[in-house]
Amino acid sequence: KVFMNTLKYLQSNELLLDVDLWRLFANLEELNKISLSFVKNFFEFVKKHVSKSDSPMDFSSILRKFFQGDLCQTHQIYCLNYASAVFYLENLRQREDFGIYLKQWCEQNEQCKRLHLPELLVAPLQRLTRYPLLLNNIWKRSVDEAEKSFIWSLKEKVEKSIWDLEGKVKWLDNFQKLRQLQEIIMWPQVWDRDKRFFVPECLKQSLRENSSENILSSANRLLLHEGRLTLAESTRLLEVYLFLFDDFLLITKIKHNKKKHGGSDTNLIPVCPSLTPELQSFIREGGICTVLDQPIPLDRLILKNTDPVHITVFSLRNAFLLQHENRYRQCIAVFLLQAQTETSKKTWMSQIEMAISNYTTQHETKQSTTFCFPAESSEI
């Protein structure tokens, strides 16, 4: 309330008007009212019972009212917005005026007990996960079999709603991550990538329409691992950034922003908080990743370790080889990559091996399902 009401007060005085209250706090006010109503009703129920009789308490009515009502649903609305709120907050904190609001107007308030806004925004998520514990404790102490059965079924429903919510939150986080990558990954046209391909100007537009830029728009695709490596070319070492997805590997060239310090404030670029700190910093600097070659499908990717002899002779430290094969098992591209440390190399190799294994297993399962014919008819 300190942070929310202070922001409302500042906006009423025409300050921080561009800050969106809903994106930051979602339905927090409604959630506070329902949570407080539940607590008050719960304790009023206990008080009345204690003052009137010593018979066992029947919690069914009050639990049904709230847990089959709006309590969990209101929590879910807030939790689904949480990842987006953190994303939004991280970008707002780069601003000087918003920083003054946080530090001088809110964090110094005694009611905040030295807690920062990110620590407070996560509290409703933690509260939701404690409801099954509360229901379980009531179930343990209940003596009526009908009440025990009802409370147990209620606990299971609440747990299921939390599991479903976790899946939705992960999906939203992955969606934000892929949307961010779609903005910073550039796909050069085939004639720009390789000078061997000549395309007359009159035909270029038709080829542009079949661009592969939307390949990352699928929210079902998962980013498994990412990071900076060095690509050994014939005449130089090239700094590259790799993105390992659950169905292909993408190798990109890193292009840093060359803007002068007097330029626009790149710190205000929205950055997904679940990306690695290195990539977040790179995005804030205005950098982009240009696709070096076509995506390598995991079923066409061959991973090879470098021989110790090669390490000695060619000074290939922490190196491994990636081989791209076409559908006819012909090698169409080779990438010799070097990691900064041996640990990083082992991590990359294990991540790629695991991704290939999982993809192969899923692909074989789909194939076996596709070719599973029904029993032959006796009439044939």
C-alpha positions in Angstrom: 0.0 0.0 0.0 2.9 2.4 0.7 4.2 2.0 -2.8 0.8 1.9 -4.5 -0.8 4.8 -2.7 2.4 6.9 -3.0 2.3 6.4 -6.7 -1.3 7.4 -6.9 -0.6 10.5 -4.9 2.3 11.5 -7.2 0.2 10.9 -10.3 -2.6 13.1 -8.8 0.0 15.8 -8.7 0.9 15.1 -12.4 4.1 13.2 -11.7 5.0 9.8 -13.1 1.9 9.9 -15.2 3.3 7.5 -17.8 3.7 4.7 -15.2 0.9 2.1 -15.6 -0.5 1.2 -12.2 -2.1 -2.0 -13.5 1.1 -3.3 -15.1 2.9 -2.8 -11.9 0.4 -3.8 -9.2 -2.3 -5.6 -11.2 -5.4 -6.4 -9.1 -3.5 -6.0 -5.8 -6.2 -3.9 -4.2 -8.9 -6.5 -4.9 -6.6 -9.2 -3.7 -6.0 -7.3 -0.4 -9.7 -6.9 0.2 -10.5 -10.6 -0.4 -7.5 -11.9 1.6 -8.4 -9.6 4.5 -12.0 -10.6 4.4 -11.0 -14.2 4.6 -8.8 -13.7 7.6 -11.5 -11.6 9.4 -14.3 -14.1 8.7 -12.0 -17.0 9.7 -11.1 -15.5 13.1 -14.6 -14.2 13.8 -15.9 -17.8 13.2 -13.3 -19.2 15.7 -14.1 -16.5 18.3 -17.8 -17.1 18.2 -17.3 -20.8 18.6 -14.9 -20.5 21.5 -17.3 -18.2 23.4 -20.4 -20.4 22.9 -19.5 -24.1 23.0 -16.8 -26.7 23.2 -18.1 -28.8 20.4 -15.9 -29.4 17.3 -15.8 -26.6 14.8 -17.2 -27.2 11.3 -15.0 -25.2 8.9 -16.8 -26.4 5.8 -19.0 -23.3 5.3 -16.3 -20.7 5.6 -13.8 -22.6 3.5 -16.4 -23.3 0.8 -17.3 -19.6 0.7 -13.7 -18.4 0.0 -11.9 -21.3 -1.6 -14.7 -22.1 -4.0 -15.2 -18.4 -4.4 -12.9 -15.6 -5.5 -9.9 -16.1 -3.2 -7.8 -18.4 -5.4 -9.0 -16.9 -8.7 -8.0 -13.4 -7.6 -4.6 -14.8 -6.6 -4.2 -16.4 -10.0 -4.9 -13.1 -11.9 -2.2 -11.4 -9.8 0.3 -14.3 -10.3 -0.2 -14.4 -14.0 0.7 -10.7 -14.2 3.7 -11.0 -11.8 6.4 -11.9 -14.4 5.2 -9.0 -16.6 5.2 -6.7 -13.5 8.8 -7.6 -12.7 9.8 -7.1 -16.3 8.1 -3.6 -16.3 9.6 -2.7 -12.9 13.2 -3.6 -13.9 13.0 -1.1 -16.8 11.3 1.6 -14.7 14.1 1.4 -12.1 16.6 2.7 -14.7 14.8 6.1 -14.6 16.0 8.8 -12.3 12.5 10.1 -11.4 11.2 6.6 -10.7 14.3 5.8 -8.6 13.6 8.9 -6.4 10.0 7.7 -5.9 11.2 4.2 -4.8 14.1 5.3 -2.5 13.1 8.6 -1.1 9.3 8.3 -1.0 8.7 4.7 -0.3 11.7 2.6 0.9 12.5 5.0 3.8 8.9 4.5 5.2 9.1 2.5 8.4 6.2 0.3 7.3 8.3 -1.1 4.5 10.8 -2.5 7.1 13.7 -1.9 4.7 12.0 -4.2 2.1 12.2 -3.2 -1.6 9.3 -3.4 -4.1 10.4 -6.6 -5.8 10.5 -8.4 -2.4 6.9 -7.1 -1.7 5.5 -8.0 -5.1 6.3 -11.6 -4.7 4.5 -12.0 -1.4 1.0 -12.9 -2.9 2.7 -15.8 -4.8 4.1 -17.1 -1.5 0.8 -16.7 0.2 -1.0 -18.8 -2.4 1.4 -21.7 -1.9 0.6 -21.7 1.8 -3.1 -22.2 1.4 -2.7 -26.0 0.9 -0.7 -26.1 4.2 -3.5 -24.3 6.0 -6.1 -26.7 4.6 -4.0 -29.7 5.5 -3.6 -28.5 9.1 -7.4 -28.1 9.4 -7.9 -31.5 7.9 -5.6 -33.1 10.4 -7.5 -31.7 13.3 -11.0 -32.3 12.0 -12.9 -35.2 13.5 -16.0 -35.3 11.3 -15.5 -37.7 8.4 -17.7 -35.7 6.0 -15.9 -32.5 6.8 -12.5 -34.3 6.5 -13.5 -35.6 3.0 -14.6 -32.1 1.9 -11.5 -30.3 3.2 -9.2 -32.9 1.5 -10.9 -32.5 -1.8 -10.7 -28.8 -1.4 -7.0 -29.0 -0.7 -6.4 -31.1 -3.8 -8.3 -28.6 -6.0 -6.2 -25.7 -4.6 -3.0 -27.7 -5.3 -4.1 -28.5 -8.8 -4.9 -24.8 -9.5 -1.3 -23.9 -8.3 0.2 -26.6 -10.6 -1.8 -25.2 -13.5 -0.8 -21.7 -12.6 2.9 -22.7 -12.6 2.5 -24.0 -16.1 0.8 -20.8 -17.3 3.5 -18.6 -15.6 6.3 -20.6 -17.3 4.5 -20.4 -20.6 4.2 -16.6 -20.3 7.8 -16.2 -19.2 8.9 -18.3 -22.2 6.7 -16.2 -24.5 8.3 -12.9 -23.3 11.7 -14.4 -23.7 11.1 -15.5 -27.3 9.5 -12.2 -28.1 12.6 -10.4 -26.8 14.9 -12.6 -28.9 12.8 -12.0 -32.0 13.5 -8.3 -31.6 17.3 -8.6 -31.3 18.0 -11.4 -33.7 18.5 -10.2 -37.3 18.1 -12.6 -40.2 20.1 -11.4 -43.2 18.8 -12.2 -46.7 20.4 -15.1 -48.5 22.2 -12.9 -51.0 23.7 -10.8 -48.1 24.8 -13.9 -46.2 26.5 -15.6 -49.2 27.8 -13.6 -52.2 27.5 -16.7 -54.4 23.7 -16.2 -54.6 22.8 -13.7 -57.2 19.2 -12.4 -57.1 18.0 -9.5 -59.5 16.4 -6.6 -57.7 13.0 -7.4 -59.3 12.9 -10.8 -57.6 14.2 -9.8 -54.1 10.8 -8.6 -52.8 9.2 -12.0 -53.5 12.0 -13.7 -51.6 11.7 -11.2 -48.7 8.0 -12.3 -48.2 9.2 -15.7 -47.3 11.5 -14.4 -44.5 12.4 -16.7 -41.6 12.2 -13.9 -39.0 9.0 -15.4 -37.5 10.6 -18.6 -36.7 10.9 -17.6 -33.0 7.2 -16.5 -32.8 6.1 -19.9 -31.7 5.6 -19.9 -27.9 5.8 -23.7 -27.8 9.5 -23.5 -28.6 11.8 -23.6 -25.5 15.2 -21.9 -25.1 17.4 -24.5 -23.3 20.8 -22.8 -23.2 22.5 -19.7 -24.4 25.9 -18.0 -24.2 28.9 -16.4 -25.8 31.6 -18.5 -27.6 34.4 -18.0 -30.0 34.2 -19.3 -33.6 37.5 -20.2 -35.2 37.5 -19.2 -38.8 40.4 -19.6 -41.3 41.8 -16.1 -40.8 40.3 -14.9 -37.5 38.5 -15.6 -34.3 34.9 -14.4 -34.3 32.8 -13.6 -31.3 29.5 -15.5 -31.5 26.4 -16.0 -29.4 24.6 -19.4 -29.5 21.0 -20.1 -28.8 20.1 -23.7 -28.1 16.4 -24.4 -28.5 14.5 -27.6 -28.0 14.5 -28.3 -31.8 17.4 -26.4 -33.3 20.7 -24.6 -32.6 21.2 -21.0 -33.8 24.6 -19.4 -34.2 24.7 -15.6 -34.4 27.4 -12.9 -34.8 27.5 -10.3 -32.0 27.2 -6.7 -33.2 27.7 -4.1 -30.4 26.0 -0.7 -30.5 28.3 2.1 -31.6 26.2 4.9 -30.3 28.0 7.8 -28.7 27.4 8.6 -25.0 25.4 11.7 -26.0 22.8 9.5 -27.8 19.5 8.2 -26.6 19.2 6.3 -23.3 19.5 2.7 -24.2 18.9 1.7 -20.5 15.2 2.2 -21.1 15.0 -0.7 -23.6 12.7 -3.3 -22.1 14.6 -6.4 -21.1 13.2 -9.8 -20.1 14.5 -10.5 -16.6 14.7 -14.3 -17.2 17.4 -13.9 -19.9 21.0 -14.2 -18.7 22.6 -11.1 -17.2 25.1 -11.0 -20.0 22.4 -10.9 -22.7 20.4 -8.4 -20.7 23.4 -6.0 -20.5 24.0 -6.6 -24.3 20.4 -5.7 -25.1 20.5 -2.6 -22.9 23.6 -1.5 -24.9 21.5 -1.7 -28.1 23.4 -4.7 -29.5 22.0 -7.1 -32.0 22.7 -10.7 -33.0 22.9 -11.4 -36.7 22.3 -15.0 -37.8 25.5 -16.4 -39.1 24.1 -19.4 -40.9 20.8 -21.3 -41.2 19.4 -22.9 -38.0 20.8 -26.4 -37.4 18.0 -28.9 -36.6 18.9 -31.1 -33.7 18.4 -34.3 -35.8 21.0 -32.9 -38.3 23.5 -31.8 -35.7 26.7 -33.9 -34.9 28.7 -32.9 -31.9 32.4 -33.8 -31.7 35.0 -33.2 -29.0 38.5 -32.1 -30.0 41.4 -34.5 -29.7 44.1 -33.7 -27.1 46.7 -33.7 -29.9 44.8 -30.9 -31.7 44.8 -28.9 -28.5 48.6 -29.0 -28.3 49.4 -28.5 -32.0 46.7 -26.0 -33.0 46.2 -24.3 -29.5 42.5 -25.2 -29.6 41.7 -24.7 -25.9 38.3 -25.7 -24.7 37.2 -26.4 -28.3 34.5 -28.6 -29.7 33.1 -29.2 -33.2 29.6 -28.8 -34.6 28.7 -30.5 -37.9 25.5 -29.7 -39.8 24.3 -32.5 -42.1 21.5 -32.4 -44.6 18.8 -35.0 -45.0 21.1 -37.1 -47.1 23.7 -37.2 -44.3 26.1 -34.9 -46.2 28.1 -32.4 -44.2 27.1 -28.9 -45.4 28.7 -26.8 -42.6 31.3 -27.1 -39.8 31.8 -24.8 -36.8 34.8 -25.0 -34.6 33.9 -23.3 -31.3 35.9 -22.4 -28.3 34.6 -21.8 -24.8 36.3 -19.5 -22.2 36.8 -22.4 -19.7 36.8 -26.2 -19.7 33.7 -26.1 -17.4 31.8 -23.9 -19.9 32.8 -26.3 -22.7 31.5 -29.4 -20.8 28.3 -27.5 -20.0 27.7 -26.7 -23.6 28.4 -30.2 -24.8 26.2 -31.8 -22.2 23.4 -29.4 -22.9 23.6 -30.1 -26.7 23.8 -33.9 -26.1 20.8 -33.8 -23.8 18.8 -31.6 -26.3 19.6 -34.0 -29.2 18.6 -37.0 -27.1 15.3 -35.4 -26.0 14.4 -34.3 -29.5 15.2 -37.7 -30.9 13.1 -39.5 -28.3 10.1 -37.1 -28.9 10.5 -37.5 -32.6 10.5 -41.3 -32.4 7.5 -41.3 -30.2 5.6 -39.2 -32.7 6.6 -41.5 -35.5 5.5 -44.6 -33.7 2.1 -43.0 -32.9 1.7 -41.9 -36.6 2.5 -45.4 -37.9 0.4 -47.3 -35.3 -2.2 -48.8 -37.6 -5.6 -50.1 -36.4 -6.2 -53.8 -36.3 -6.9 -55.3 -39.7 -10.5 -55.9 -40.5 -11.7 -59.5 -41.0 -13.4 -58.5 -44.2 -10.1 -57.6 -45.9 
